[in-house]
């Protein structure tokens, strides 16, 4: 791992010559100082340091790394056991030198940090250059490195995905005996915890799949419900997975649920089949929109030519979000930098209903990892909105739509590595075929 960390530092030094300071951050307290939330190191720090060190900083210059961290207090042994000291940590991450945190101030002269990290250095005697133009150049340099992954990063993501696959399988198998969503969540997250990993984001395990980021788990599981689980593991070093499956609580999709599920799966498969280096991710999104519009016309839900419906954003009544996002040290990687990572230079978000939530608008590159996650949702706030209703009144067969009232939300999401000639579906071992999911649920004791 030290070799990969050194290579990352060397690559940064070739495109950004100023010294760089990055901070790891610290765990916030839950109401009182000794009761803290779990610590999660800043991802930019992790990318170059490789260890989740709390209350630490690194200085990067000419490919070298200086570590700034205090040794553990002798009294901390009582509460936390023996902890590695500064020199031991420096050796493990390949630091060229290591100092107490108090020495950062004198060694930070003319250094640059990311604007998003300025809050972490306010209580330190630093002399960081806060020129926003230089900070923006640093951000662009780091984005250019982190958009594609080296082998060490890909192996970490593979680990997170493999555990996530097992976790979803456990959730599917736990569903027939579960009474509320929380029981399925417990089965899923139990696998992740048993692997000594954590979740990369707040798990979504819900029968209300039309709420895109539903983080409550109190609802009962009823015959005829679909359960949507969007859960991903995160490795000890911070690398994420992000998978979604939607399955029937009773083990059998209804005919209407199956119609919509197969449509979403068709969009999923068509998108992945088109992916390869240099293909625009925006075009992948628009392909999903086209497939969904075609399917909804065939099912009698939308009326008109599919290409016209997409142009008018009618498909977004049921598929309002983007087709996916980049994946790495964060589940929505580098979104702390706004759209700088997601959008190619010179591009900005559309104000169109059907494009405004697109998180990635770049050509694909070899060794990028992205998600593909088409969906169908009946969101009351959209479908019952007076302006929306008036705008799309003649493009939707509202009476026909009532036949699909047992489909509140369906999403199918996989993690995709872009290869030299196409893709590798990292999460392929987690089936997304309806028949196979039903079979898995029937085989449960």
Steps between C-alpha positions, in 0.01 A plus 500: 500500500786740578612479137156607376490788749839617381386481138195714580718765666743499207217541252365797692843668511521487120179696449497724810832637621400696813521324838163357606352454848213257553319440829342177622236662723362379831193322630220734609353455847152363568376747760808473724871484422571139599212356296601534138356405165710241312803666346531512122818658360477752217516320167765725343721435801434126472592495132856609570551381860330163476400480869195639684696711747306736725625854573781475248632694204735425213720727293566394142790656312711369210353153547595486869266479798544650844264375770374719784334315786538491877606190682222343711493621858616245757160525671321395179627144543247450779209575268624396158785256553845539349495720192775535236725800544589759238813323375319167462226666297755684286674174416174331409387769254845575360530852638831676442480677836265523798437783746264598780192683380623818669783525245263522206477879529866567427506247218183614327633825354381549140323164504157459341196304611157435356239764573277231647771427759560856623268446796728220624799733534336798668612397850858430391784748467530444127622734230305337220457694177126558473498637145180347359645482147795289615270284714282444192804387301586255777146364493522449122831318541363264764187434292717405203671237716197361679270472196675177405626235738830319544509128574511551877181705489325253269584215738352696789181566303481131408514414869221745582289366214555135593381560857207706371394213273494259796311757705225542241469124465452477876233769483308318228510176699392674822195668346240216516527478879538875563213708629644850455765664282744527791536121518613484138734792557648315798564189289671706230712718725585202722700350214684827449581536870610137525756570224634788715376752246246776536231644274612756244178701553176472694333183379172521309282195577140588435162404360459869414743489210355816352687694771844497340708535816265342752693449825220378731438134569179475704252394233344156505553263208169416336405241242533663158767752606828549320804551722771730363845462659774748410796402718876509449798406715807712563846357564717594798693731268185672380425351158130458419250276329144596404244234404122500470256216452120493517319177589146389591429450868290191426758351262303558179480813283146581391447530123508879518805501724674260263417718199660805659790303648592352163480844342741646756729201451493550122616859546771379739629240255489726194697767681776265612524346152575845352766599751868521406775765508417831326124439509322795660330409827224748415422286195475195727245689709300605192503139379340394828239774457425379148464135604273592790287725278468224239395251765247731660343562160478124440337457841249773419614737775652767273356618170702618201833437333767399751759744362252787531406395853866505605549841341201626703629327817179299533702192596633695802156482659606143584881517468597841638861434606821440306615158384781491760822656626870441551601268782821493702598620845151643532180349374438819297869550452645848545163673525651707782652691206159569349469416130873540436553124496174400339495752217758543226659846491269750329183302571231577753181343623194527285187667629287237325276283715647185346868599518536721808593212732768354274806463726752408231547669164839385370634255245575164657863403556675171561516419874207721595243336726144624459155386601216419262167531679185558292170503682126550492320690776150626566580806707182672624674839519570473126192323368257710706673830436251729326754651261644161408155355459398779266823484298483125441123450515473375141823295503406267787217248502407567861232234506742237372757612759260397777551138394859531625420630847690209657824640355612782727870488421744271318872559462772265375858614562837345424860618531681510166874510429582652161759284326710557190236352271177518700400427857520258788193475722666482840174397667404235246477226767189669640229396259264763368279260299144481632469124453824436688400729786166318532682166495738617773205593719324167440808306608501659845431254783 
